[in-house]
Structures are given as structure tokens and as C-alpha cells.
Amino acid sequence: MKYQECAKCGKRIAKSETVCPCCLKETAEAAAHELWDIARILEITAGTDANIRDAARGITSIAEKLERGK
């Protein structure tokens, strides 16, 4: 098996991967928090615009999946 370094921490990982599992989990958690923040902002105006409401739902769904690790 060929190896390379994790793009974030430098840990040895398989050539087909970009980041190690630990860094991937950290990155997903950070992204989920950012998406929750964006969804909260969009929900302020969601009552007046269906497109914004749909966008907020989509962002919330993505954040939930990232938190669950899917």
C-alpha cells in the first residue's frame, strides 16, 4: 500500500485519502457549526421568502448529516 501525509496534521495515511480520520472529523464538526450559523441567519427572513426558507432547510440538513458523520 502506498502512503502519503495528511494535508492537515502530517500523519501517515493511505494514498487515496486526503486527510486522516481525526482531521476529517474535526473539519466536519467545524463545517457543521458554520452551517448552523448560516441557517440561523437565513431563518430570520425565511418567513418572507420561500427560496430563503428552502435554502435554510437545505443548510440545516447538511449540518445535521455532518454532525452525524454521514
mmCIF file of the N, C-alpha and C atoms, coordinates in Angstrom:
data_MODEL
# 
_entry.id   MODEL 
# 
loop_
_atom_site.group_PDB 
_atom_site.id 
_atom_site.type_symbol 
_atom_site.label_atom_id 
_atom_site.label_alt_id 
_atom_site.label_comp_id 
_atom_site.label_asym_id 
_atom_site.label_entity_id 
_atom_site.label_seq_id 
_atom_site.pdbx_PDB_ins_code 
_atom_site.Cartn_x 
_atom_site.Cartn_y 
_atom_site.Cartn_z 
_atom_site.occupancy 
_atom_site.B_iso_or_equiv 
_atom_site.pdbx_formal_charge 
_atom_site.auth_seq_id 
_atom_site.auth_comp_id 
_atom_site.auth_asym_id 
_atom_site.auth_atom_id 
_atom_site.pdbx_PDB_model_num 
ATOM 1   N N  . MET A 1 1  ? 0.852   -1.184 0.000  1.00 0.00 ? 1  MET A N  1 
ATOM 2   C CA . MET A 1 1  ? 0.000   0.000  0.000  1.00 0.00 ? 1  MET A CA 1 
ATOM 3   C C  . MET A 1 1  ? 0.896   1.245  0.000  1.00 0.00 ? 1  MET A C  1 
ATOM 4   N N  . LYS A 1 2  ? 0.507   2.224  -0.773 1.00 0.00 ? 2  LYS A N  1 
ATOM 5   C CA . LYS A 1 2  ? 1.254   3.476  -0.837 1.00 0.00 ? 2  LYS A CA 1 
ATOM 6   C C  . LYS A 1 2  ? 0.680   4.457  0.174  1.00 0.00 ? 2  LYS A C  1 
ATOM 7   N N  . TYR A 1 3  ? 1.561   5.270  0.739  1.00 0.00 ? 3  TYR A N  1 
ATOM 8   C CA . TYR A 1 3  ? 1.149   6.212  1.774  1.00 0.00 ? 3  TYR A CA 1 
ATOM 9   C C  . TYR A 1 3  ? 1.515   7.640  1.398  1.00 0.00 ? 3  TYR A C  1 
ATOM 10  N N  . GLN A 1 4  ? 0.837   8.568  2.041  1.00 0.00 ? 4  GLN A N  1 
ATOM 11  C CA . GLN A 1 4  ? 1.141   9.990  1.924  1.00 0.00 ? 4  GLN A CA 1 
ATOM 12  C C  . GLN A 1 4  ? 0.838   10.626 3.270  1.00 0.00 ? 4  GLN A C  1 
ATOM 13  N N  . GLU A 1 5  ? 1.073   11.929 3.381  1.00 0.00 ? 5  GLU A N  1 
ATOM 14  C CA . GLU A 1 5  ? 0.813   12.633 4.632  1.00 0.00 ? 5  GLU A CA 1 
ATOM 15  C C  . GLU A 1 5  ? -0.563  13.290 4.611  1.00 0.00 ? 5  GLU A C  1 
ATOM 16  N N  . CYS A 1 6  ? -1.197  13.333 5.785  1.00 0.00 ? 6  CYS A N  1 
ATOM 17  C CA . CYS A 1 6  ? -2.458  14.053 5.960  1.00 0.00 ? 6  CYS A CA 1 
ATOM 18  C C  . CYS A 1 6  ? -2.210  15.526 5.635  1.00 0.00 ? 6  CYS A C  1 
ATOM 19  N N  . ALA A 1 7  ? -3.110  16.125 4.904  1.00 0.00 ? 7  ALA A N  1 
ATOM 20  C CA . ALA A 1 7  ? -2.961  17.528 4.500  1.00 0.00 ? 7  ALA A CA 1 
ATOM 21  C C  . ALA A 1 7  ? -3.011  18.489 5.680  1.00 0.00 ? 7  ALA A C  1 
ATOM 22  N N  . LYS A 1 8  ? -3.625  18.063 6.801  1.00 0.00 ? 8  LYS A N  1 
ATOM 23  C CA . LYS A 1 8  ? -3.747  18.953 7.961  1.00 0.00 ? 8  LYS A CA 1 
ATOM 24  C C  . LYS A 1 8  ? -2.675  18.716 9.015  1.00 0.00 ? 8  LYS A C  1 
ATOM 25  N N  . CYS A 1 9  ? -2.446  17.448 9.388  1.00 0.00 ? 9  CYS A N  1 
ATOM 26  C CA . CYS A 1 9  ? -1.561  17.174 10.527 1.00 0.00 ? 9  CYS A CA 1 
ATOM 27  C C  . CYS A 1 9  ? -0.262  16.475 10.151 1.00 0.00 ? 9  CYS A C  1 
ATOM 28  N N  . GLY A 1 10 ? -0.172  15.946 8.945  1.00 0.00 ? 10 GLY A N  1 
ATOM 29  C CA . GLY A 1 10 ? 1.046   15.278 8.511  1.00 0.00 ? 10 GLY A CA 1 
ATOM 30  C C  . GLY A 1 10 ? 1.119   13.799 8.859  1.00 0.00 ? 10 GLY A C  1 
ATOM 31  N N  . LYS A 1 11 ? 0.089   13.265 9.485  1.00 0.00 ? 11 LYS A N  1 
ATOM 32  C CA . LYS A 1 11 ? 0.049   11.847 9.848  1.00 0.00 ? 11 LYS A CA 1 
ATOM 33  C C  . LYS A 1 11 ? 0.071   10.995 8.581  1.00 0.00 ? 11 LYS A C  1 
ATOM 34  N N  . ARG A 1 12 ? 0.645   9.804  8.667  1.00 0.00 ? 12 ARG A N  1 
ATOM 35  C CA . ARG A 1 12 ? 0.739   8.894  7.529  1.00 0.00 ? 12 ARG A CA 1 
ATOM 36  C C  . ARG A 1 12 ? -0.632  8.274  7.248  1.00 0.00 ? 12 ARG A C  1 
ATOM 37  N N  . ILE A 1 13 ? -1.100  8.420  6.007  1.00 0.00 ? 13 ILE A N  1 
ATOM 38  C CA . ILE A 1 13 ? -2.409  7.897  5.598  1.00 0.00 ? 13 ILE A CA 1 
ATOM 39  C C  . ILE A 1 13 ? -2.286  7.223  4.235  1.00 0.00 ? 13 ILE A C  1 
ATOM 40  N N  . ALA A 1 14 ? -3.313  6.504  3.846  1.00 0.00 ? 14 ALA A N  1 
ATOM 41  C CA . ALA A 1 14 ? -3.336  5.846  2.538  1.00 0.00 ? 14 ALA A CA 1 
ATOM 42  C C  . ALA A 1 14 ? -3.284  6.883  1.419  1.00 0.00 ? 14 ALA A C  1 
ATOM 43  N N  . LYS A 1 15 ? -2.674  6.513  0.333  1.00 0.00 ? 15 LYS A N  1 
ATOM 44  C CA . LYS A 1 15 ? -2.509  7.413  -0.812 1.00 0.00 ? 15 LYS A CA 1 
ATOM 45  C C  . LYS A 1 15 ? -3.848  7.932  -1.339 1.00 0.00 ? 15 LYS A C  1 
ATOM 46  N N  . SER A 1 16 ? -4.898  7.148  -1.209 1.00 0.00 ? 16 SER A N  1 
ATOM 47  C CA . SER A 1 16 ? -6.205  7.545  -1.745 1.00 0.00 ? 16 SER A CA 1 
ATOM 48  C C  . SER A 1 16 ? -6.929  8.564  -0.871 1.00 0.00 ? 16 SER A C  1 
ATOM 49  N N  . GLU A 1 17 ? -6.426  8.826  0.339  1.00 0.00 ? 17 GLU A N  1 
ATOM 50  C CA . GLU A 1 17 ? -7.066  9.769  1.250  1.00 0.00 ? 17 GLU A CA 1 
ATOM 51  C C  . GLU A 1 17 ? -6.377  11.126 1.203  1.00 0.00 ? 17 GLU A C  1 
ATOM 52  N N  . THR A 1 18 ? -7.087  12.150 1.668  1.00 0.00 ? 18 THR A N  1 
ATOM 53  C CA . THR A 1 18 ? -6.524  13.495 1.728  1.00 0.00 ? 18 THR A CA 1 
ATOM 54  C C  . THR A 1 18 ? -6.180  13.882 3.154  1.00 0.00 ? 18 THR A C  1 
ATOM 55  N N  . VAL A 1 19 ? -7.079  13.528 4.076  1.00 0.00 ? 19 VAL A N  1 
ATOM 56  C CA . VAL A 1 19 ? -6.856  13.816 5.495  1.00 0.00 ? 19 VAL A CA 1 
ATOM 57  C C  . VAL A 1 19 ? -7.118  12.558 6.319  1.00 0.00 ? 19 VAL A C  1 
ATOM 58  N N  . CYS A 1 20 ? -6.518  12.501 7.511  1.00 0.00 ? 20 CYS A N  1 
ATOM 59  C CA . CYS A 1 20 ? -6.711  11.352 8.395  1.00 0.00 ? 20 CYS A CA 1 
ATOM 60  C C  . CYS A 1 20 ? -8.112  11.405 9.018  1.00 0.00 ? 20 CYS A C  1 
ATOM 61  N N  . PRO A 1 21 ? -8.594  10.296 9.568  1.00 0.00 ? 21 PRO A N  1 
ATOM 62  C CA . PRO A 1 21 ? -9.939  10.274 10.164 1.00 0.00 ? 21 PRO A CA 1 
ATOM 63  C C  . PRO A 1 21 ? -10.140 11.321 11.260 1.00 0.00 ? 21 PRO A C  1 
ATOM 64  N N  . CYS A 1 22 ? -9.131  11.561 12.085 1.00 0.00 ? 22 CYS A N  1 
ATOM 65  C CA . CYS A 1 22 ? -9.265  12.562 13.159 1.00 0.00 ? 22 CYS A CA 1 
ATOM 66  C C  . CYS A 1 22 ? -9.471  13.963 12.586 1.00 0.00 ? 22 CYS A C  1 
ATOM 67  N N  . CYS A 1 23 ? -8.670  14.321 11.603 1.00 0.00 ? 23 CYS A N  1 
ATOM 68  C CA . CYS A 1 23 ? -8.794  15.645 10.988 1.00 0.00 ? 23 CYS A CA 1 
ATOM 69  C C  . CYS A 1 23 ? -10.105 15.770 10.223 1.00 0.00 ? 23 CYS A C  1 
ATOM 70  N N  . LEU A 1 24 ? -10.541 14.687 9.596  1.00 0.00 ? 24 LEU A N  1 
ATOM 71  C CA . LEU A 1 24 ? -11.814 14.702 8.877  1.00 0.00 ? 24 LEU A CA 1 
ATOM 72  C C  . LEU A 1 24 ? -12.962 14.976 9.836  1.00 0.00 ? 24 LEU A C  1 
ATOM 73  N N  . LYS A 1 25 ? -12.935 14.340 11.006 1.00 0.00 ? 25 LYS A N  1 
ATOM 74  C CA . LYS A 1 25 ? -13.990 14.556 11.996 1.00 0.00 ? 25 LYS A CA 1 
ATOM 75  C C  . LYS A 1 25 ? -13.978 16.001 12.490 1.00 0.00 ? 25 LYS A C  1 
ATOM 76  N N  . GLU A 1 26 ? -12.789 16.538 12.782 1.00 0.00 ? 26 GLU A N  1 
ATOM 77  C CA . GLU A 1 26 ? -12.680 17.931 13.232 1.00 0.00 ? 26 GLU A CA 1 
ATOM 78  C C  . GLU A 1 26 ? -13.210 18.888 12.175 1.00 0.00 ? 26 GLU A C  1 
ATOM 79  N N  . THR A 1 27 ? -12.849 18.648 10.927 1.00 0.00 ? 27 THR A N  1 
ATOM 80  C CA . THR A 1 27 ? -13.279 19.506 9.829  1.00 0.00 ? 27 THR A CA 1 
ATOM 81  C C  . THR A 1 27 ? -14.795 19.454 9.660  1.00 0.00 ? 27 THR A C  1 
ATOM 82  N N  . ALA A 1 28 ? -15.375 18.264 9.749  1.00 0.00 ? 28 ALA A N  1 
ATOM 83  C CA . ALA A 1 28 ? -16.827 18.118 9.613  1.00 0.00 ? 28 ALA A CA 1 
ATOM 84  C C  . ALA A 1 28 ? -17.556 18.842 10.740 1.00 0.00 ? 28 ALA A C  1 
ATOM 85  N N  . GLU A 1 29 ? -17.038 18.737 11.959 1.00 0.00 ? 29 GLU A N  1 
ATOM 86  C CA . GLU A 1 29 ? -17.671 19.413 13.095 1.00 0.00 ? 29 GLU A CA 1 
ATOM 87  C C  . GLU A 1 29 ? -17.627 20.928 12.920 1.00 0.00 ? 29 GLU A C  1 
ATOM 88  N N  . ALA A 1 30 ? -16.484 21.442 12.481 1.00 0.00 ? 30 ALA A N  1 
ATOM 89  C CA . ALA A 1 30 ? -16.357 22.889 12.268 1.00 0.00 ? 30 ALA A CA 1 
ATOM 90  C C  . ALA A 1 30 ? -17.300 23.355 11.159 1.00 0.00 ? 30 ALA A C  1 
ATOM 91  N N  . ALA A 1 31 ? -17.378 22.578 10.087 1.00 0.00 ? 31 ALA A N  1 
ATOM 92  C CA . ALA A 1 31 ? -18.271 22.938 8.980  1.00 0.00 ? 31 ALA A CA 1 
ATOM 93  C C  . ALA A 1 31 ? -19.728 22.917 9.429  1.00 0.00 ? 31 ALA A C  1 
ATOM 94  N N  . ALA A 1 32 ? -20.094 21.946 10.249 1.00 0.00 ? 32 ALA A N  1 
ATOM 95  C CA . ALA A 1 32 ? -21.470 21.868 10.746 1.00 0.00 ? 32 ALA A CA 1 
ATOM 96  C C  . ALA A 1 32 ? -21.819 23.100 11.566 1.00 0.00 ? 32 ALA A C  1 
ATOM 97  N N  . HIS A 1 33 ? -20.904 23.538 12.418 1.00 0.00 ? 33 HIS A N  1 
ATOM 98  C CA . HIS A 1 33 ? -21.163 24.733 13.228 1.00 0.00 ? 33 HIS A CA 1 
ATOM 99  C C  . HIS A 1 33 ? -21.345 25.969 12.346 1.00 0.00 ? 33 HIS A C  1 
ATOM 100 N N  . GLU A 1 34 ? -20.510 26.090 11.326 1.00 0.00 ? 34 GLU A N  1 
ATOM 101 C CA . GLU A 1 34 ? -20.631 27.232 10.416 1.00 0.00 ? 34 GLU A CA 1 
ATOM 102 C C  . GLU A 1 34 ? -21.963 27.198 9.669  1.00 0.00 ? 34 GLU A C  1 
ATOM 103 N N  . LEU A 1 35 ? -22.376 26.014 9.236  1.00 0.00 ? 35 LEU A N  1 
ATOM 104 C CA . LEU A 1 35 ? -23.648 25.898 8.525  1.00 0.00 ? 35 LEU A CA 1 
ATOM 105 C C  . LEU A 1 35 ? -24.827 26.220 9.433  1.00 0.00 ? 35 LEU A C  1 
ATOM 106 N N  . TRP A 1 36 ? -24.759 25.816 10.708 1.00 0.00 ? 36 TRP A N  1 
ATOM 107 C CA . TRP A 1 36 ? -25.830 26.173 11.655 1.00 0.00 ? 36 TRP A CA 1 
ATOM 108 C C  . TRP A 1 36 ? -25.930 27.685 11.792 1.00 0.00 ? 36 TRP A C  1 
ATOM 109 N N  . ASP A 1 37 ? -24.779 28.364 11.847 1.00 0.00 ? 37 ASP A N  1 
ATOM 110 C CA . ASP A 1 37 ? -24.789 29.828 11.947 1.00 0.00 ? 37 ASP A CA 1 
ATOM 111 C C  . ASP A 1 37 ? -25.451 30.455 10.719 1.00 0.00 ? 37 ASP A C  1 
ATOM 112 N N  . ILE A 1 38 ? -25.103 29.955 9.542  1.00 0.00 ? 38 ILE A N  1 
ATOM 113 C CA . ILE A 1 38 ? -25.695 30.475 8.306  1.00 0.00 ? 38 ILE A CA 1 
ATOM 114 C C  . ILE A 1 38 ? -27.202 30.220 8.294  1.00 0.00 ? 38 ILE A C  1 
ATOM 115 N N  . ALA A 1 39 ? -27.615 29.025 8.695  1.00 0.00 ? 39 ALA A N  1 
ATOM 116 C CA . ALA A 1 39 ? -29.045 28.690 8.714  1.00 0.00 ? 39 ALA A CA 1 
ATOM 117 C C  . ALA A 1 39 ? -29.811 29.611 9.655  1.00 0.00 ? 39 ALA A C  1 
ATOM 118 N N  . ARG A 1 40 ? -29.229 29.925 10.810 1.00 0.00 ? 40 ARG A N  1 
ATOM 119 C CA . ARG A 1 40 ? -29.901 30.834 11.755 1.00 0.00 ? 40 ARG A CA 1 
ATOM 120 C C  . ARG A 1 40 ? -30.106 32.217 11.137 1.00 0.00 ? 40 ARG A C  1 
ATOM 121 N N  . ILE A 1 41 ? -29.112 32.686 10.412 1.00 0.00 ? 41 ILE A N  1 
ATOM 122 C CA . ILE A 1 41 ? -29.229 33.998 9.762  1.00 0.00 ? 41 ILE A CA 1 
ATOM 123 C C  . ILE A 1 41 ? -30.323 33.961 8.696  1.00 0.00 ? 41 ILE A C  1 
ATOM 124 N N  . LEU A 1 42 ? -30.340 32.910 7.886  1.00 0.00 ? 42 LEU A N  1 
ATOM 125 C CA . LEU A 1 42 ? -31.350 32.803 6.831  1.00 0.00 ? 42 LEU A CA 1 
ATOM 126 C C  . LEU A 1 42 ? -32.756 32.663 7.392  1.00 0.00 ? 42 LEU A C  1 
ATOM 127 N N  . GLU A 1 43 ? -32.888 32.011 8.533  1.00 0.00 ? 43 GLU A N  1 
ATOM 128 C CA . GLU A 1 43 ? -34.214 31.808 9.119  1.00 0.00 ? 43 GLU A CA 1 
ATOM 129 C C  . GLU A 1 43 ? -34.859 33.113 9.572  1.00 0.00 ? 43 GLU A C  1 
ATOM 130 N N  . ILE A 1 44 ? -34.067 34.145 9.768  1.00 0.00 ? 44 ILE A N  1 
ATOM 131 C CA . ILE A 1 44 ? -34.615 35.449 10.155 1.00 0.00 ? 44 ILE A CA 1 
ATOM 132 C C  . ILE A 1 44 ? -35.569 35.958 9.077  1.00 0.00 ? 44 ILE A C  1 
ATOM 133 N N  . THR A 1 45 ? -35.205 35.759 7.812  1.00 0.00 ? 45 THR A N  1 
ATOM 134 C CA . THR A 1 45 ? -36.038 36.238 6.705  1.00 0.00 ? 45 THR A CA 1 
ATOM 135 C C  . THR A 1 45 ? -36.798 35.115 6.009  1.00 0.00 ? 45 THR A C  1 
ATOM 136 N N  . ALA A 1 46 ? -36.724 33.904 6.536  1.00 0.00 ? 46 ALA A N  1 
ATOM 137 C CA . ALA A 1 46 ? -37.359 32.752 5.882  1.00 0.00 ? 46 ALA A CA 1 
ATOM 138 C C  . ALA A 1 46 ? -38.869 32.895 5.773  1.00 0.00 ? 46 ALA A C  1 
ATOM 139 N N  . GLY A 1 47 ? -39.491 33.624 6.686  1.00 0.00 ? 47 GLY A N  1 
ATOM 140 C CA . GLY A 1 47 ? -40.937 33.782 6.646  1.00 0.00 ? 47 GLY A CA 1 
ATOM 141 C C  . GLY A 1 47 ? -41.421 34.610 5.477  1.00 0.00 ? 47 GLY A C  1 
ATOM 142 N N  . THR A 1 48 ? -40.545 35.410 4.880  1.00 0.00 ? 48 THR A N  1 
ATOM 143 C CA . THR A 1 48 ? -40.961 36.289 3.796  1.00 0.00 ? 48 THR A CA 1 
ATOM 144 C C  . THR A 1 48 ? -40.589 35.776 2.413  1.00 0.00 ? 48 THR A C  1 
ATOM 145 N N  . ASP A 1 49 ? -39.749 34.771 2.326  1.00 0.00 ? 49 ASP A N  1 
ATOM 146 C CA . ASP A 1 49 ? -39.291 34.307 1.025  1.00 0.00 ? 49 ASP A CA 1 
ATOM 147 C C  . ASP A 1 49 ? -39.136 32.785 1.029  1.00 0.00 ? 49 ASP A C  1 
ATOM 148 N N  . ALA A 1 50 ? -39.866 32.118 0.161  1.00 0.00 ? 50 ALA A N  1 
ATOM 149 C CA . ALA A 1 50 ? -39.833 30.653 0.100  1.00 0.00 ? 50 ALA A CA 1 
ATOM 150 C C  . ALA A 1 50 ? -38.454 30.131 -0.285 1.00 0.00 ? 50 ALA A C  1 
ATOM 151 N N  . ASN A 1 51 ? -37.743 30.830 -1.166 1.00 0.00 ? 51 ASN A N  1 
ATOM 152 C CA . ASN A 1 51 ? -36.408 30.388 -1.569 1.00 0.00 ? 51 ASN A CA 1 
ATOM 153 C C  . ASN A 1 51 ? -35.446 30.399 -0.390 1.00 0.00 ? 51 ASN A C  1 
ATOM 154 N N  . ILE A 1 52 ? -35.525 31.434 0.428  1.00 0.00 ? 52 ILE A N  1 
ATOM 155 C CA . ILE A 1 52 ? -34.659 31.515 1.601  1.00 0.00 ? 52 ILE A CA 1 
ATOM 156 C C  . ILE A 1 52 ? -35.022 30.411 2.588  1.00 0.00 ? 52 ILE A C  1 
ATOM 157 N N  . ARG A 1 53 ? -36.298 30.154 2.755  1.00 0.00 ? 53 ARG A N  1 
ATOM 158 C CA . ARG A 1 53 ? -36.757 29.089 3.661  1.00 0.00 ? 53 ARG A CA 1 
ATOM 159 C C  . ARG A 1 53 ? -36.215 27.737 3.189  1.00 0.00 ? 53 ARG A C  1 
ATOM 160 N N  . ASP A 1 54 ? -36.288 27.479 1.884  1.00 0.00 ? 54 ASP A N  1 
ATOM 161 C CA . ASP A 1 54 ? -35.770 26.225 1.334  1.00 0.00 ? 54 ASP A CA 1 
ATOM 162 C C  . ASP A 1 54 ? -34.256 26.123 1.508  1.00 0.00 ? 54 ASP A C  1 
ATOM 163 N N  . ALA A 1 55 ? -33.565 27.233 1.308  1.00 0.00 ? 55 ALA A N  1 
ATOM 164 C CA . ALA A 1 55 ? -32.113 27.244 1.494  1.00 0.00 ? 55 ALA A CA 1 
ATOM 165 C C  . ALA A 1 55 ? -31.750 26.949 2.944  1.00 0.00 ? 55 ALA A C  1 
ATOM 166 N N  . ALA A 1 56 ? -32.472 27.543 3.874  1.00 0.00 ? 56 ALA A N  1 
ATOM 167 C CA . ALA A 1 56 ? -32.211 27.309 5.298  1.00 0.00 ? 56 ALA A CA 1 
ATOM 168 C C  . ALA A 1 56 ? -32.441 25.840 5.645  1.00 0.00 ? 56 ALA A C  1 
ATOM 169 N N  . ARG A 1 57 ? -33.490 25.241 5.097  1.00 0.00 ? 57 ARG A N  1 
ATOM 170 C CA . ARG A 1 57 ? -33.753 23.816 5.341  1.00 0.00 ? 57 ARG A CA 1 
ATOM 171 C C  . ARG A 1 57 ? -32.632 22.947 4.785  1.00 0.00 ? 57 ARG A C  1 
ATOM 172 N N  . GLY A 1 58 ? -32.168 23.276 3.595  1.00 0.00 ? 58 GLY A N  1 
ATOM 173 C CA . GLY A 1 58 ? -31.079 22.512 2.983  1.00 0.00 ? 58 GLY A CA 1 
ATOM 174 C C  . GLY A 1 58 ? -29.793 22.605 3.781  1.00 0.00 ? 58 GLY A C  1 
ATOM 175 N N  . ILE A 1 59 ? -29.467 23.804 4.225  1.00 0.00 ? 59 ILE A N  1 
ATOM 176 C CA . ILE A 1 59 ? -28.258 24.003 5.024  1.00 0.00 ? 59 ILE A CA 1 
ATOM 177 C C  . ILE A 1 59 ? -28.378 23.260 6.348  1.00 0.00 ? 59 ILE A C  1 
ATOM 178 N N  . THR A 1 60 ? -29.543 23.324 6.970  1.00 0.00 ? 60 THR A N  1 
ATOM 179 C CA . THR A 1 60 ? -29.767 22.610 8.226  1.00 0.00 ? 60 THR A CA 1 
ATOM 180 C C  . THR A 1 60 ? -29.599 21.108 8.025  1.00 0.00 ? 60 THR A C  1 
ATOM 181 N N  . SER A 1 61 ? -30.105 20.594 6.930  1.00 0.00 ? 61 SER A N  1 
ATOM 182 C CA . SER A 1 61 ? -29.982 19.167 6.628  1.00 0.00 ? 61 SER A CA 1 
ATOM 183 C C  . SER A 1 61 ? -28.517 18.762 6.471  1.00 0.00 ? 61 SER A C  1 
ATOM 184 N N  . ILE A 1 62 ? -27.744 19.564 5.764  1.00 0.00 ? 62 ILE A N  1 
ATOM 185 C CA . ILE A 1 62 ? -26.323 19.277 5.583  1.00 0.00 ? 62 ILE A CA 1 
ATOM 186 C C  . ILE A 1 62 ? -25.603 19.306 6.925  1.00 0.00 ? 62 ILE A C  1 
ATOM 187 N N  . ALA A 1 63 ? -25.893 20.295 7.747  1.00 0.00 ? 63 ALA A N  1 
ATOM 188 C CA . ALA A 1 63 ? -25.258 20.400 9.063  1.00 0.00 ? 63 ALA A CA 1 
ATOM 189 C C  . ALA A 1 63 ? -25.576 19.182 9.918  1.00 0.00 ? 63 ALA A C  1 
ATOM 190 N N  . GLU A 1 64 ? -26.817 18.724 9.881  1.00 0.00 ? 64 GLU A N  1 
ATOM 191 C CA . GLU A 1 64 ? -27.201 17.538 10.654 1.00 0.00 ? 64 GLU A CA 1 
ATOM 192 C C  . GLU A 1 64 ? -26.442 16.306 10.183 1.00 0.00 ? 64 GLU A C  1 
ATOM 193 N N  . LYS A 1 65 ? -26.297 16.141 8.874  1.00 0.00 ? 65 LYS A N  1 
ATOM 194 C CA . LYS A 1 65 ? -25.561 14.993 8.335  1.00 0.00 ? 65 LYS A CA 1 
ATOM 195 C C  . LYS A 1 65 ? -24.093 15.049 8.732  1.00 0.00 ? 65 LYS A C  1 
ATOM 196 N N  . LEU A 1 66 ? -23.493 16.229 8.700  1.00 0.00 ? 66 LEU A N  1 
ATOM 197 C CA . LEU A 1 66 ? -22.099 16.362 9.110  1.00 0.00 ? 66 LEU A CA 1 
ATOM 198 C C  . LEU A 1 66 ? -21.923 16.011 10.581 1.00 0.00 ? 66 LEU A C  1 
ATOM 199 N N  . GLU A 1 67 ? -22.856 16.428 11.408 1.00 0.00 ? 67 GLU A N  1 
ATOM 200 C CA . GLU A 1 67 ? -22.771 16.120 12.834 1.00 0.00 ? 67 GLU A CA 1 
ATOM 201 C C  . GLU A 1 67 ? -22.911 14.623 13.099 1.00 0.00 ? 67 GLU A C  1 
ATOM 202 N N  . ARG A 1 68 ? -23.724 13.948 12.287 1.00 0.00 ? 68 ARG A N  1 
ATOM 203 C CA . ARG A 1 68 ? -23.911 12.506 12.454 1.00 0.00 ? 68 ARG A CA 1 
ATOM 204 C C  . ARG A 1 68 ? -22.788 11.710 11.807 1.00 0.00 ? 68 ARG A C  1 
ATOM 205 N N  . GLY A 1 69 ? -21.955 12.378 11.016 1.00 0.00 ? 69 GLY A N  1 
ATOM 206 C CA . GLY A 1 69 ? -20.841 11.694 10.380 1.00 0.00 ? 69 GLY A CA 1 
ATOM 207 C C  . GLY A 1 69 ? -21.174 10.990 9.089  1.00 0.00 ? 69 GLY A C  1 
ATOM 208 N N  . LYS A 1 70 ? -22.214 11.445 8.407  1.00 0.00 ? 70 LYS A N  1 
ATOM 209 C CA . LYS A 1 70 ? -22.596 10.824 7.129  1.00 0.00 ? 70 LYS A CA 1 
ATOM 210 C C  . LYS A 1 70 ? -22.046 11.611 5.975  1.00 0.00 ? 70 LYS A C  1 
# 
